[in-house]
C-alpha cells in the first residue's frame, strides 16, 4: 500500500482483502498437504506464522525497563522514560528505538533466513513480535516506512526484507504503509564487519525523500522499520533524511538489536 489519497487506500485495501482470501484458501490447502512448521526448528505447530514453544523460549525478548531513546534493556530497575548514559552522551537522530529481541543465535537464524534464504514465511512471526514491542510508538504513528534497499541490491535480492516486515506491522497496527517514501540514493557496501565510524561514513547522505513525497511526510510521525539495529548508523542516516523532509518525529522499530554494540556506538 502506498499512501497517496483516501480513494487509493480504499481501492488497494479492497484488492488486499481479495488477495487475502485467495491466500487464505491456498494456505489451507498447503496446511493440509504440509502441516505448519516452526520456522526455526521445523517442528510441527498448530498455526503457520508462529514459533514452537521450545524455540520461543530460546529468544532473548526485550522487556522493560529499557532506555527510552535506544530501547536497550537496563540490568537494574529504572523508571519509565529513563535514558541510558550512552544516549545522553550522543543522542540518536531518531526519537526512540524499540526491538522485539536481542540478536542471539535463534534471532540470527530468523533474520538470515528472511534476508538471504528467501524465507518470507519468517516475516510474519517476526512482525508479530515487533508489533508487540512497538505498540506504544505505533499508537501515535501516521506512516510506517521500511528502510529501503538500493535498486541494484533490490534487483539481486528480489525483495526488501524490511518492507515485508513493515507490511505486516502496518496491517496489525492499521497504520498506512508508505513503501517508497524514502529512497537509497547510492549503492553502499554492506555494513557487516564495518566499524562504527566506517558504518557512519558508509551511509552518510545515502537516503533521500523524493520531492513528490515531501508533502505526505511533512508534519507526520513516521515509524521506520528494519530487521536489525546494530550501531544505529543506518537508522540515523535514514531518520535525518525524513526529518529534513519535514517529519515531526521518527521512531525506529526493528526485530533484533545488538545491544552491546549499539550502546557503545551511539
N, C-alpha and C positions, 0 to 999 in steps of 0.2 A: 504494500500500500504506500502511496506517495501522497502527502498532504498538499493538495492544490486548492480545492474548494469543496464544499459540503456535498455537491452533486457527485463529484468524482469519488469521494469517500463512500457515499451510499452505493454507487454502482459497483465499486470494487469490493465492498463488503458483501453485496449480493452474489457476485461471482465467487468470492471466497467461500460463502456458505454452500453454493452449489458444488464447488470443488471439494469442500469438506465432506459433503455427503458421499461423493464418489470415493474419496479417500477412505472414509469410514467403512464403506462396503468392501473395498479392496483389502483393507486391514482385517476385516472379519474373515474373509476367505483365506488370507495369509496366515492368520492365527489358527485357523482350523488345520491347515496343512503343516505349518511350522509354529508351534506354540511360542508365546512371547518368552524372550530370554533376557537375562540381566546383561547389560552392555559391557560390563567389566569381566565377569567370570563365565558368562553364557549359561548360568543355571536357569532352569525353567521357573518363571514367575507368573503371577496371576494376570498382570496387565502390562502391555507394552509401554515403554517410556518411563519405567521405574528401575531402581536398583534392587537387588535381592537384599534381605536384612544383613547378611554377612558383609557384603561389600559396603553397604551404607554405614555400618559400624566402623569400617576402616578409614572413612573420610574424616579429616580434621575440620569439623564445622566451625565457622567463625561465629562466636556468640559474644554478647555483651558481658563485660564492658569493653568498648573499643574506643580508639582515638576518634574524635568527632570529625576530623578532617580526612585522615588516611584510612580509617576503618581497621587499623591494626589492633589485635586483641591486647588488652592490658593483663599483666600477670597478677596484679592485685586489684581489689575492688576500687572502682572510681565512679564519680558522679556522672550522670548524663551530661554531654557537652564538653567533657574534659578533652583537652588537646595534648598530644604527645610532645615531648621535648623536640623531637626532630621536625615535626610540623610547625612548631612555634619558631624554630630557628630558620627554617626555609619553607615558608608556606607554599603549598602547591597552587598552580593556576586555577584548578578546578575547586569548587566549594567543598565537596565531600566525595569520598570514595567508599563503596561497600562491596564486599565479596562474599560468596557463599562458603568457600572452603579455603584452607591453606594448601599450598602446592606440594602435596605429598605424592607418593607413588600412584595410588588409585586415581587421584585427580589428574596426574600426568597422563595416565592411560586414556582417560576420557578426553582431555584436551588434544593429545596427539592423534587419537582415533578420529575425532571430528575434523581436525585440521589437515592431517596428512594421509589418512587412510579412507577417506570418503564415507566415514561412518556418520551419516546425517542423522541416524536414529539416536545418537548420543545427545543431540541438541535439545531434545525435549526434556529429559531428566535434568540436564544441566540448567536449562532455563527455569524449570520449576524451582530449583534451589536458589537461583539468582532472584527470582521474583519474591521469594520469602525474605531473602537478605535485604532487598532494596525496597521493601514495602513502604517505608516512611518517605523515601525520596520519590517514589513513583506516585504517591498520593497527590503530590503537588506539581507533577510534570505536565508540560504541554506537548512535548515531542520526544520520541525515542529515536535514537540515531545510532547506527553502527559505526565503528572505526573503519574507514574504507581501505581497500587494497588499491594499489596502483593497477592500472589497466593491464599492464604486462603480467603482473603476478596473478591477477584475476583470470587472465587468459590461460595461464599454465595450470592454475589450481582448479579452475572451472567454477568455483563458488567462494563466497566470503563467509567464513565460519562465524564472524561477528554478526553478520546480517541474519544468519539462521537463528542465532540466539535472540537477537533483537526482535525478530518477527514473532517468536513465541511469547516473549515478555510483553510486547505491545498488545497481543491478544489477551493475555492474562489480566493485564492492568487496564485494558480498554483505553489506551493512550495511542494517538496516531503515530504511525511509523513513517519516518522520512528517510528513505533508503539512500538518496543521492544528494542530501543537503550539504554534505562535506565531501570534497574530492582530495585525492592524493596527487599533488602536482608533479612529483618526480619519483622515480623508482629508487627506493632506498634499500641498501643491503639489509638482510635480516639482522635483528637485534641480538640474537642468540650469540653468546660469547663475547659481546662488547662490554666495555667498562661503562660506568655511569656517564663519564664525560664523553665517551665515544657515542653512546646512545643519544645524548642530548644533541651533539653535533650532527648525528645521522638524520634526525627527524626535524631539525630546525627549519622552519618555513616550508615544511613538506605538505602542509594542509592548507586548503583554501575553501571558502564558501563561494560557489558560483554566484555571479551578480543576480541572476534570476531568482535565487532562493533567499537573498538577503531580506526582502520584505516579510517572508514567512518565518524567519528566525528572529528578527528584531523584536525585542520585548518578550521573548519566550523563555521558558525554563526547560532546558534540554537535559535529557539523560543520555550519556554516551556509553555505549555497550561494547565490551571487548571480552576476549577469553581469559587473559592473564594480565595482572598488574605486577610488573617487576620492579623497575626503578621509578616509574611514573613519567618517563621522558615522552613516550608516545601520547599518553593521556594529557600531559601538559601542553604539548605542541598542538594537538587537536582542539583542546579547550581554548587555547589562545586564539585560534582562528575563529571559533564560534563567538567568542566574546568581542573580537574585533568587528564581527558582522552584526553585533547588537544584541546577542543573547544576554539576558539579565542574570542568568545563573546556569552553570554547567556542573552537573554531578556525574560521577563515573560509577558504573555498575559492571563488575566482572565476575566470572565464575571463580577464579582462584587468584590468590595473591601470594607473592614470595615475601613474607612479612619482614624477615631479617634484612634483605637487600633493600626493600622499599624504605624501611625506617632509616637505613644508613645513607640512602641516596638523596632523598627529598631535602 
